Amino acid sequence: MDLIALAEEIRAHGGCGFEPCETASRTVPGEGSPTAEVMLVGEAPGATEDELGRPFVGRAGRLLDEVLAEAGLARADVWITNVVKARPPRNRDPRAAEVAHWMPWLEAELALIGPRVVVPLGRHALAHFAPAARISEVHGTLLISGGRTLFPLYHPAAALRSRLLRETLLADARRLGGLATSWS
């Protein structure tokens, strides 16, 4: 399978009985560079993402664009996706069974992209890659877990509600940019 086929499979998904898959307007595949060295992984689509069928295009997405700019990256340079590909009703946290349901698609994205570093955005995404890690303790640092190199960041949506968190997120992004520069 290639990324185009995977995206079509994600877009066509439904009828499985899981609440987000049944209630979402659209399922949301990842997007970006198929040769990205950096893969950003969020929790699940929000309202704007559900409406447009693209990841991180609402208010949190605009802040993510600033984060990428601080890191010296652009959307075209990275792959952006979510653990869960369908918006949970009322923007609730995804349930464990829903996360498990979507894991094969996320793992397929990871295998096809083969990023050098995975950037879990927020505690829910981090929990998939490093269940024992706490975002407040590992944000902005390199972490090896499950054979993957991680660079966890606070979720942009959380940083929209806190000026201090926003400053921390942007400082962490500059560290990520320093790592990306060292790969060149």
N, C-alpha and C positions, 0 to 999 in steps of 0.2 A: 504494500500500500504506500502511496505517496501522500504528501500534505494536501493536495487538491482533493483526492479521494477521501481522505480522512475528514476534511472540512465538510464535504458534501454529506458524508455519513452522519456527522454531528448535526448538521442543519436538518436532515431528514428524520432525526430521532424523535420518537414519541410513542405513545401507546403502551408504555412499559409499566404503568401503574404508580410510578414515583411522582409525588405531588408536584415538585418543580417542573418535571417533564410534561405533566398534564396541564399545568396552569400558565406556563410561560408563553409569551407571544412568539418568541423565537429562541432557539438554542443558539449558543454563541461559540463558534470555534475560535482558536487562536489565530493571530495574524502577525506578519512581520517578515523578517528575513529568514529564508529557509537555511541559511548558513550562519545564523546568529551564534555568537559565542556567549551571549547573555540571554537567558530566558527568564522573564518576569512572570510569576505565577500568583494570581490573586485568589480570592475565596470563591466568588460566584458573581454573575452579572447583576448589575443594579437595574433600576428602571430605564434609564436611557439606553443602556446596553441591550436590554430586553426589547426595547422599541426598535433599535437600529440594527441589532444582530452583530455588533462589533464589541470587542472588549475595551474597557477603560476609555469611554468616549464622553462620559458625563463630567460632573465637577471634579471627581477624584481623578479622572483621566486627564483633565487639564493640569492638575497638580502633578500627575505622573510625568507629563511632558516637561514640566519645570525640573523635576527630579532628574530625568534623563539628560536635560541640557546641562545641569550642574555636573553630571558625570561625563559630559562630553560625548553623549550618545544621542541618537534620534530614534524615533519609532522604526524607521527603515533599517536600522542597524540591529535591532533586537527582535525577539519573539515574545509576544504578550498573550497570555492565556489565563485561564482560571481552573481551579481544581474541579468545580462543578460547572457544567456548561449551560445550566438552565436556572433562571432566577427563582429562588425560593419565595413563596407567597409572603407578602407584607415585609419583604426584605429580611426575614428571619434567618438565623444561622442555619446552614445546611446540617441535616442529621447525619449520623455516622453511616447509616445504610445508603443515603443518597451520595455521600462522598465515595463510598465503596463502589456504588453503581457506576460512577463516572471514571473511576481509576483506570480502566483499560484505555480509555481515550487519552487521558493525560500521559500515561506511560507510553502510548504510541507517539504522541507529540515529542516527548523527551527522546525516544529512540530515533525518530526521524531527524530531529534537529541536532542532537548530540552537542548541547551547549557546553562550554567550558565551565560556566558557573550558572547556577540556578538562584534566582533572587525571589525567595518567598516573601510576599507582601502581606504582612500581618500575621497574627497568631494562628489563624485557621489554616492558612497555607503552610506555615512553618510546621504545624502539627502533623501534616502529611509526611514531610521529609525528615523531621527530627522530633518525634513525639515527646521526648523528655525536655526539650529546650524551651526556654521562656523568651519571648521576643524582647522583653525589657532587659534581659541579660545578654543577649547575643546579637542584637541589632548592630549593623555596621561593622561586623567582624566576619572573617572567614571561618567556616565550620565545615567539617567533613562528616557526612552522615550517610550511611547506606551506600557508600562508594561514590557519592556525589559531593561536589564542592558547592557549598551554599554561601550566600551573602545575604542574610535576612535584613529586611527593612520594615519599618512601620508601614502600615497600610495608609495610602494617601487619604482615604476617607477619614481615618482617625486624626490625621494631621490637619484636616480642614476645621476640626473642632478645637484645636489647641495650638496656639502660637508657638509654645515651647516645643511641642512635638514636631511642628513644621520645621523649625530651625534644626532640630536633631535630624530629621529626615533629610534635609538638604545637606547637612554636614556629612552624614553617612553616604549620600550620593557622591560627594566629592571623593571620599575614600574609594568607592566603587570605581570612579573614573580613574583614579591613580592605579588601581589594579588593571583595568582595561588597557591603559597606556603601556603598562609593563609587558603586556602580551605581544605588542606590536614589534 
